[in-house]
């Protein structure tokens, strides 16, 4: 019988340079997608998608001035400040998400940083969601080392804390905190033994260089984030970025593909902005290495494709959902040569 060609070998790198990443980013699109898909198959095998649900457990009134966020107290987006949800109400939403097929349940609170007393309720939510057999994720703002350890002890699997963009462009979007604040929280999360969920937003007026620098920073962390959400800006009326220019769909796909090449074992997630993406664009993003989506009709306070539409799309593409808890365990052994060699040859 003829031999089956072997997949190229893949190595996890932390030493990517900006010129190197720009060169990969600027490859002809189909060549870039081909290389990204090759890396994806070498690390994940069959095309699977993890379905994640995201719930706003504390909405509005955030004291940060993030230019993209409808929950900032600085902006007139119409989102009203609310208190932290009741634990039972959160668990009821988690049960609905699980019944619809989600395997990871993410809880987001519009805080700059949680107070220690706030974590009592959040930890109870985490424990309850874990008892349902779902992976747990939280995004609560800046954390201290002790708060990260408390969340880990409660059973939290992932902590989301996005860098959003490059350090150089960051001050154009946010002025109430600095980039190092974000990095310090990521350090606390890793030290506590939590998985890191960290990515960025495309379409805020940043340059291709900023996008490449964001990915260099993410891949240069002591460990690659286990989950890398790539968001397309949702232009919300009443926020400073409401009139930002739309993102070229192919530029969005380029970011997905480069993230896959640079961080081969990460879950690369299609996050905010899918509501305005065509099925064809999402299919191309999957081909470029995305293997996770936020699933459900709302992401915090913005819209998302409905569940039936997502199910139909995956069926049309011949893709299937990842089983709970199997995301990392199911990965084939990483093969041993450099993704960079394949990417830059």
N, C-alpha and C positions, 0 to 999 in steps of 0.2 A: 504494500500500500504506500502511496506517496506520503512523505512526511508533512506534518502540519507546521507551518512557519511559527516560530516562537515569538511571543510578544517582546518588545524591547524592554530592557531592564530599567528600573526606576530607582533613583536615590533621592532621599529627602535632603534638601540643602537649606542652609541658613545664611549663605554668603552671596546671595544675588546682588548684583550691582545695578544701579539705575540705567547706565547705558545698555547693559545686557538685556534688561527687561524692556526698555524702549525698543530695542531691535526686534525682540519677539513680538511685542505688541503691534509693530508696524509691518509684520509679515503680510503678504496677500491673505485676505480673509479665509479663503478655503484651505490654504496651506496651514494657517494657524489653527483652524477648527480641526483639521485632520490630525495635527500633532497633539492637540489637547485630547481628542477622542482616543488616540492611541495610548496616552498616559492613563486616561480614565479606565479603559478596558484592562490595562495591566494591573491596576490596583483594585478595581471594584468588580470586574467581570461583567456578568449580565446586567442589562439596564434596569436598575431598580430606583425607585424614588421614595424618600422618606416623607411622610405626610405629617406636618406639624401644625398645631393650632395655637393661636395667640389670643390671650384675653387681657383686656385692660382691667386690672384689679383695683387701681386707684387712678382716676381720670382727672386731667386738667389741673390748673393752678400751679404748674411747675415754675420755680423761680429762676430757671435757666432761660437764656434768650436765643436758643438754637433757631436759626433763621428758617429752617424747614418745618418746624414742629407746631402743629395746631394746638398742642396742650400747654404751650408756654404762656405764662401770665402776662408777658410783654405784648402778646399779639391779640388782635380782635378777630379770632376765627369762629367765634360762636360756641366754642367748647367750654362748658361750665365745670368748675372745680367740684369734685365729689370726694366723699370719704372712701377709705379702704373698704372693699366689699366684705361681706360676711363670708366666713369660711364655707358654710353650707351652700351658699349661692355659687361660690367658685367651684366647688366639687360637683354641683349639679351641671355646670357648664362643661367640666372635664368629662363627665359621663357622656354628655351629648357628643362631644368631640370624639371620644373613643368609639361610640356607636357608629359614627360617620366614617371611621377608618383611620383617624389620626393616632399616631403612636407616641408622639412627643407633645406635651402640653406646656406652653410657655406663658408665664405670668408677668405682665409689665405694670409698673407703677410710676406715675409722673412725679418723681422726687428728684431733687439734686442728690440727696443721700438719705437713706432711711435712718430714722431714729431707732435706738435699740429696742424701744417698746413696740415699734412697728413690726419688728421681726417676729414677735410672738405669733401674730396672726399669719404672717407669711410662712413661717415654719410649719404651722398647723396645716396650711394649704399644701405645702410640699409633701408632708407626710401622707395626707389624704390622697393626693394624686398618685404618689408612689404605690399606695395600697391598691389602686385601680389597675396596676400593672403597666403604667405609662412612664416614659422618660419625662423628667422634669427639667424645666429651664425657667430662670427668672431674670428680669432686667429691672433693677431698682435704683440705678444711679451709682454714685461713688460708694465704695465699701471700705471699711477698715479691715485689717487682718482678722480681728476677733469676729466681726460680723460674717466674714467669709467662712470662718471655721464653724460658726453656728449654723449656717445654711448647709454646709457639708454634713454636719452631724444630723440635721433633719432629713437628709437623704437627697438633697439637690444634686442633680447630675451635671447640669450646664449653667453657666452664668454668662449672659449676653451683655457686652459692653463694647459698642462699636467705636472705632477710631474716626469714622465718618469720611475723612479725606486726608490729604497730606498735612504734615505739621506746618508747612509753609503757608498753606491756604486756610488752615483751621481758623485763624483769627478773622477771616472774612465772613465766617458763618456763625461763630460763637465767641462771645467776649466774657462770659461769666465764669469760665473755667479755662484752664490751659491744657495743652496736649499731655503734659507730664502727669496731670491728675488722672487722665485716662490710663496711661501706662502704669501708674502706681496701683490702680485698682486691678488691672490685669495681673500684676505681680502678686497681689494679695490672693486673688482667685486661684492662680496656679499653685501658690504655696499651700493653700488649704486643700489641694488635691481635687479641685473641681475642674471639669472640662471647660474650656474657653470657647465661647461663641463670639466672634468678633469680625466685623467686616466694614462696609462703607456704603456711601450713597453716591450714585452717578447722576449728574445733571444739575448740579448746584452752581455751575459757572466755572468749575475747575477745568484745568487743561489736561491733555493726555499725560503730560509729565506728572501732574498731581496724582492721577490715577495710578500710574506706574509706581510713584513713590509710596503711595498707600500700601500697595502690594509688597514692595520691598520691605516696608516696616513690619507688616504682618508676618512675612516669611522669615524675617530676621529675629523674631521673638525667640526666647529660649526653647520653646516648643511651638510648632505650628498650631494655630487654633484648630480644635477638632471640628468646628463648624464655622463657615465663612459666609454670612449672608451678604448678598449683593443686592442692594436696593436701587430701584429707579425712583428718582424724586417724584413724589406726589405733590403737585402744585396746588396747595390749599389756599383758597381765598382768605385774606386777612393776615397771611404770613409774608415776610419780606421776599420770599422766593416764589410767590404766587405767579409772577410773570416771567419766570426763568424760561429760557429757550428749551424746547423739547430736545431730548436726547436722540441722536441718530441711533436707530435700532442696532445697526451693525457695530457701532462703538460699544454699545452695551454688551453685545455678544463677545467682542474682543476682551472686555474685562473679565467675563466669565472664563473664557479660554485661557487667558494668562494666569488667572487664579488657579485653575486646575493644573496647569503645567508646574507652577511654582510650589503649590501645596497639594501634592498628589493624593494624600490620604484623607484630606479634609472633606467633610460634607459641604459642598458649595450650594448655597440655597438661593433660589429665586424668591425674593422677599417682597417688599413694598413695590407697588407699581404694576403688578400683574393684571390688574383690572383693565388697563388700557393696552395691554400687549395682545397682539394677534396670536392665534394658535400657531401660526407658522413661525413667529418669532420665538415663542416658547419652545417649539420643537428644535429650532436651531440652537437655542441655549442648552437644551438637554444634550444635543450632539456635541456641544462645546465643553461639556463636563458637568453641568448642573445636575445634582442628584437629590435635591430636597426642595420642597415648596412649603410655604405657609398655606394652609388648607382651611377653608371656612369662609363665610361671607363677610367677615370684618377682620381687619388688622388694627388692633387698638381702637382708633376712631375713624379709620379710613376704610374704603370699600375693598373688596377682593372678589375674584370669580366665585360663583356659587359652587357648592360641592358636586352637584350633578354634572356641571360643565367640566370640572376637573376630571371627574371619573370618566366621562365620555372622551376627553382628550387623551388621557393615558391609554384607554382602550384602543382608540384609533391609532396610536403610536406603537401599540404592542408592548407597552411598558407596564410594570406591576409595582405595587407598593411594597416597601421594605417592612419586614416583620419587626415587632417591638423588640428592642434589645439586641437586634442582630446586626446593627449597622457596622460596627467595627469588628465584631467577631467573625462576620462572614467574609471579610476581605481576604483574598488570596495572599500568600506570602509576597512581600515586596521583592521585586527582582533587583539585581545589583548594579546597574550602570547609571549614568547620570541622565536625568531628564534634560538637563541643560545641553548635553551633547546632542540629543535628539532634537532639541528645540532650536539650537543655533547652527546646526550643521548646514 
